[in-house]
Amino acid sequence: MLLAQPVAAQPLCDDVEAFSADGWQLDPVQDAMDKYLRDHRMRANWRQQPAPPDQIGRDYYEWLWHSDFGATMKAELMQRFCGSASEPVP
């Protein structure tokens, strides 16, 4: 299930690489992450994770953005906020 079409105005994703690395810090992205988790009924079980965010000094959203657990969510949000610019070039 895709979230939505790319957002019309793209001030959040001028630089795809920077957005990929640090997009989790933006309030609209965090809101979209929360919505994605609710819509997909996803919950992180820290006991099953190798290093919970508090143990490695990461913010919850940063951990979700960079973890394997949140990889599909990140891909969908990259597509939503960055459009086709986020797709890898063959």
Residue pairs with C-beta under 8 A, 6 or more apart in sequence:
1 39
1 40
2 76
2 79
2 80
3 32
3 35
3 36
3 76
3 77
3 80
4 80
5 80
6 79
6 80
6 81
6 82
6 83
6 84
7 80
7 81
10 81
10 82
10 83
12 19
12 23
12 26
12 28
12 29
12 81
13 19
13 23
13 81
13 82
13 83
13 85
13 86
16 78
16 82
16 85
16 86
19 78
19 81
19 82
19 86
20 78
20 86
23 29
23 65
23 77
23 78
23 81
24 30
24 33
24 59
24 61
24 62
24 64
24 65
24 66
25 61
25 62
28 81
29 61
29 77
29 81
30 61
32 77
32 80
32 81
33 61
33 64
33 65
33 70
33 73
33 77
36 42
36 73
36 76
36 77
37 43
37 64
37 73
40 73
42 69
42 73
44 64
44 69
46 52
49 67
49 69
52 63
53 59
53 60
53 62
53 63
56 63
58 66
63 70
64 70
64 73
64 74
65 74
66 74
78 86
79 86
79 87
